[in-house]
Amino acid sequence: MADNGFISLEKVEKVFEVRRKTGFLRRERREVRAVDSLSFAVARGEMVGYIGPNGAGKSTTIKMLTGILTPSAGRLRVAGIDPSRERRRLAHRIGVVFGQRTTLWWDLPLIDSYRLAHRMYRIPDARYRENLDRCVELLELGALLDVPVRQLSLGQRMRGDIAAALLHDPEVLYLDEPTIGLDVVSKAKVRGFLRELNAERGTTVLLTTHDLQDIEQLCSRVMVIDHGRLVYDGPLAGLHEAGESERTLVVDLERELPPVEVPSARVVRVEGPRQWLAFPAGQSAAPLVAYLAAEYPLVDLSVREPDIEAVIAKMYAEKAVS
């Protein structure tokens, strides 16, 4: 295990004790191992996707990295700091965005949450103004600053949360489902902002998401966790290869036809003039689309990404057989 990672975990474990009622006055204790001998390192300035099925241990890992939870065993460091022992010191060096929960003050205008962060983190006035102006411009928050947080849409609130996490210039940004429930336009704005943040300031980003497009557009490296263990660490293309995952091309034709014949794809479903074609996830859809447009009466089409849980399930099934 390399010790020179900006974020470093070595054989980290997190065990929870769960009590279950088994009779009128009887309770049974059992241990749940949420994170199991987890080791990895993230270099300063990396953008890494951290993915896996629900209950795999992603959120538990993030909570240990922020100091909210203490590891049951192992060694964990963020920027040389032990999060659980020096949580307050670490708080000034990290930013956290949880897609399902907001850090903004619900009944106050958005700008008031930023003013509170200004004081709480003791951000120098000039730096606060510079960071706020930059976030407001790039995340298009200008018209929302005086709006109570409870009146914001999910996409608006998410952009507001990201800005709040960055006002104090964190060196590390943890993003837990930052694009969940967002429309296409909002997702594009958030992804563009994060790319620029990483390129300009070298902010280290650990991103957990179920949206593979987040990973494809932002991260050169992806780690997969399942049942608390790291099962893959490498490029996204390698993950698709390991899981033999497939994308789906949904094609609407002018009329009902027999299953179309397209090189390197297969029809998996037909309903009237609509057909579903599966093709390898690492393969570009462009040649398939060009072929269909030239050979068939095409009306519309869309591409559906592989479900990450299905990819991981297939990886595990193959490991079990071997």
N, C-alpha and C positions, 0 to 999 in steps of 0.2 A: 504493500500500500504506500503510495507516494505521500510524503508529508508536505510537499511544496504546493499543494492545491490551495487556492484561495478559499474554497469550501472543501473540507476534508472530513470524511467519515471512515472509520476503521472498525469493522466488526460491531457495528451499532445494533443494539436490540431494544425493543420496547415491548414489555409484557404487561398486560392488564389483567387484574383479577376480577372475574365475573361471578356473581352469586345468582343462582337459579333456584326457585322454589320447587321442591320435589315432594312436599307433603304439607299437612296442615301446619306443623311447627318445624319442618325440616327444610334446610337450604343446602344446596350443593355448591361448593366452590370449584371453579376451574380457571385455568390460565388461558388467555388468548394472546398469542404472539403476533402482534400487529406488524412489527419489523423484526427480521430474523437475520442476524449476522450480515448487515448491509455495509458494504465498502465501496466508496467511489471518491473521486476528486474532480473538482471543477476549477479550471484556471481563471485567473482574473480576466475579465472582458469576454468570457464565453457566453453564448446564448444556448442553453441546453433544454431540450424537451424532456419532461419527466412524466411518463404516462403509464397507464395500466387500468385494469377494470376497477369498478367501484369496490371499495373495501380492500384494495391491494396494499395499502399502507402509504399512499402518497401524502395525504393530509397529515398523517402522524409524523412523517418525515419532516414536512414543512414546519410543523409545530415544534419539533425538536430543534430545528435550525434557527427558529426565532426565540427559543428559550421558554416557550409556553409549556412544553413538556420536557421532563428530564429523562434521558436514556436509562434503561434498566442495566445496560452493560455497553462496553465499547468506548471509543474515543471520538469526539466530534469537535471540530473547530471551524469558525467562520472568521476570516481575516485575523487568524491567530487567537481568537477569543472563544472561550467556552461559553456558549449561549445560556445555559442554565445557571451558571455561576455569576455571569456579568451581563445580565439581561438589559439593564438600563444603559450600560456603556455601549452594548451592541445595537440598541434601538436607534442610536444616532447614525449608524452606518448601514442600516438596512431599510428597505421599504417593502410593504406587504399589501397585496390586493387579493381579497377573497371574493370571487364572483358571486357567491351566495349571500355574503354579508357585507354591509357597508360600514366604513369607519366615519362616515359623514354624520353630522347632527341632523336628525330627521326633520325637525320642525323649523330649523333655521335656514336662512338663505345660504346658498352654496359658499359665497364669499366668506361668511362667518366661520365656517369650518376651516378655511384656509388661514384666516386671521388667528384662530386658536392654535393651529399648527405652527404658525410664525412664532408665537409666544412659547409654546410648549417645547419646541426644539431650539429656541433662542437663535433663530436664523438671523444673521445680520440683515438690516433693512434693505440695503442695496441688492444683496443676493436673493432675498425673498422676492423683491419686486421683479428682478430679472427672470427668476425661475417661474414666477406666476405668469408674467407676460408671455413667456415662451410656451408654457403649457396651454394657456388660454388661446393663443393663436393657433398652435398646431392641432389641438384637440377641439377647436371651435366651440369654446365655452363662453365667449363674450356675452351672448344674449341670455345666458343661464345663471350668471353670478348672483343676481338678486332674486332668483326663484327658490322657494323653499324646497329642500331636497325631496320631500314626500311627493312633490308635484312633478318631479323629473321622470322621464321614461327610463326603462332599464338601461338602454344604450347611453343616454345622457348621464345617468348616475355612474355607470361604469367608467366613462371618461372622466367624470369628476373625481372618482376614487383614485384613478391612476395619477391624476394631477396631484392629489393630496399626498400620495405616497412618495412623490418626487421633489417636493418643495425644499426638503432639507438635504438635497444632493446625496442620496444613499449610494454606496458603492455596490450594493447587492440589492436586486429587486426580485422578490418572490411573487409569482403570479399564479393564482389558483383559479382556473377556468375564467380568464379575463374576458373572453368573448361569448360566454354562455348566454343564450337568448338574444343575441344582438342580430340586427339585420345586416345585410350584405354591405351597405354603405358604412355603418358604424364599425363593422369588423375591419374593413379596409383602412379606416382612419386610425384605429387602435394599432393595427399591425404596422402601418407606415410610421407612426410615432415611435413605436418600440425599436424599429430598425434604425431610425435616425438617432435615437437616444443611445443605442449601443455603439453606433459608428462614431458619433461625435464625442461622447463622454466615456466610452469604454465601460459602461455599467454592466456588471455581471448579472445575467438573468437566468433564473430557473423557472421554467414554465410548465405547469401541469394543465392538461387539457384533454378532452375527448375529441377535439376537432383536429384531424390530421393536417388540415390546410394551415392551421396555426403553425404547426411544426414545419411543414414544407416551406412556408414562406419566411420563417424566422430563424430556424435552428439548423445548424450543420451537423449536430449530434443529438441523438435521442437515447434515453435510458428507459427501459421497461421494467417495472416492478410488478410482481404478482405474488400473493401470499407472503408479503414482507421480504421477498428475496429479489435481487437483481437478476433478471433473466436475459437481458440484452443490453449492450452498450456499444453504440457505433452509429454509422450513418443511417438515415431513414430508408434508403434503397436496400440496405442489408436487412432491415427489419421486414420489409415486404418479401424479400427473397426467403428469409428464414421461415416466415409464416405462410408463404405461397399465397399472399393475399391478392384479391382481384377488385378492380373497379367495375362499375356497371354503367353502360351507356344505354339510356332510355330513349328510344327512337319512336317518333310519331310519323307515320306514313300517310299519304293521301287516302289510301284505301286499305282494306284488309288484304294481306298477301301471305303466302307461305313463309316460313322462317327465312330470313335473309341469309345470304352466304357471304361472309366477310373473312379475309385472311386474318389469322391470329386472334380471332374472337369466336365465341359460340353463343347461340341464342339459348337463354335459360327460361324464358317465359314469353308467351304471346297472348294478348288480349285485344281482339279486334285489330285495328290499325296500329296499335302500340306493341313494340317488342323490346325486350330487355336483353342486352348482350353483355357477357362477362369477358373481361380481358385482363392480363397481368397488370398489377398496380404500378409496376415500374415502367410500363410502356406508355408512350404518349398517345393521347386520344386523337390527335390531329390526322394521322394517316387513315384511321377508321372513318372519321367524319368525312374526309375528302372522298374516300371510296364510296361511301353511302350516298353522298350528294351527287356523285357522277352516275351511279348505277341504279338508284331507286328514287321514287317520287317522295322526297323528304319534305316534311312540314316543320318539324321542330325536334330538338333533342336536348338532353341534359346529361351530365356526368355525375354519378353518385360515388362518393369516396368509400373505401372499405371501412367497416366498423372495427375499431381497434380491439374491442373485446373479442370479436370473432378471430382476428389475427392471432392474438395471444392464446386463445383457446386451441387454435390449430397447432401452434408451436408446442403447447403442452401435450396435446394428443400424440404428436409425432415423437416427443421425448419419451412418453410412456410406452409406446410401442417398441422403440429402440432400446 
